[in-house]
Amino acid sequence: MASANTLVHEFRVVPQEVTVESQKSDGKKLNKGTGRGANYRSIHEINFTSVAKLGLGLRQVRMANELVGNYSGDRLTQRQVQTALTFAQYGVGIAVAGPIGVAYAAGDLAYRGINYQIKRTRENQVSSFIKDLSGNNARNHSRTSGLKI
């Protein structure tokens, strides 16, 4: 307490224990930093060194596949092996990360599908323009017969 004559103040601090549970307004108990649930624990119990080694191995196989495709010129087989490697990568991601792996695989497939559709549409437009320029439409789809403009 403070003395009016001496202007000396004596402060008494009474420590209050503040718990995490008392700070929440909805009455639910926090898990004190142990994660959010089973998925969180399963993801964080992964040995990331082994996952990194697996990813590096997949990358080396992809590069070897690209080199063999460049050397042999067999692009069809190269694309098929590339597709198999991509699905193997999805499988590993789903096995290791569960729902996050599923979300990654779905997003990646959607991204690849949309890009393929855009590329195909663009190629079809270019071929249609070239066909119109060649005169096939004006000549009944033939270069040598039909009405000439």
Disulfide bonds with the S-S distance in Angstrom:
none
